[in-house]
Amino acid sequence: MLKEEFNQRMAEIGRCEDDVERRTLIVNLTNDAGEDYDERDLFSQRNEQLTADLDKAQKANMDLFLQVTAKREPDDDGGKGDPPPEKRKFEDLFDEKGAIK
């Protein structure tokens, strides 16, 4: 129920002069408002569950990120890592004619 509808129904109850009709309007308003509160409670519970799931997923992602980015010791890969590149000497950069190799 929207705020405008609620205000209209309350105004209708205030203008009603028949006690039986007023009680009927109040009961109808109470039932509709109760459904809205039940729906709000359901949404609140679902929101809490989704927030907890999101936190759990973010923690798992951070754990994986830290595992991937952790610095490895040279012995960690069992010697299968790429050897460090060889430094080239200045003399090896040019051929006999002075052109770049």
N, C-alpha and C positions, 0 to 999 in steps of 0.2 A: 504494500500500500504506500502510495506516495504521500508526501507531507501535505500537499494541497488537498488530496482526497480526505486525509485524516481531518484536516481543519474544516472542510465542508461538512463532514459527517458530525463532527462535534458541534458545529453551528446548528445543524439540523436537530440534534438532540436538545440543544438549548432553546430552540424555538418551539419544540413540540410541547403541546399542552395536555395531551392525553397520556396518562400514566402508563397504560398498557403498551401503547406504541413506543413511548420513551424507553421502557424496559426492553422491548424487543430490539430497538436500535442500539441500546447499550450492549446487549448480549451479542448482536451481530458484529459490532465494533470490537468487542473483547475477543471474539473468536478469530476475526481477521488479524487483529494485532498479535494474538498468540501465535498464529502461523508465521507471521513475520519474525517474531522473536525466535521461534524454533529454527527458522531458516538461517537467521543471523548466527545462532549458536552452532549450527552445522557448518557454516562458512568459517567460523572462528576455529573450530576443531580442524577442519581441512587445511586452513592456513597454517596452523601450528605444525601439522604433519608435513606439509610441503616445505616449510622452513627448516624442520629437522632433517628432511631428506636432502635439501640443498646444502646444509652445513656438512652433512656426512659426505656428499659428493665432492664438495670443495676440499675437505680434509684429505680424501683419497687422492684427488688430483694433486694436491700439494705434496703428499708423500711420494707420489710417482715422479713429480717434477724434481724433488730433492734427490731421488735415486738416480735420475738421468743426469742431473747436473753435478753430482758429487765428483770431486776430483779423484782421479784414480792414481794410485801409486804405479810406478813402472812395472812392478812385479805382479800387479793385479790381473793383467791380461795373459799371464803365463808366457810372456816372451813373444806373443803373436802380434804385438802391435807394430805399427809402422816404425821403421828405424828413423832416427832423426836425419833430415836431409844433409847431404854432404855439402860443405862450403866450397864454392868454386874459387879457384885461384884467378887472379887477374890475367895471368898469361893464357888461361884456357878460354877466355872470352873472345879472343880474336884469332883468325887464321894467319897464314904467312903473309898475305897481301894486306892485312889490316882491316879486313871486313869482319863484321860480327858473325860469330858462329851460330 
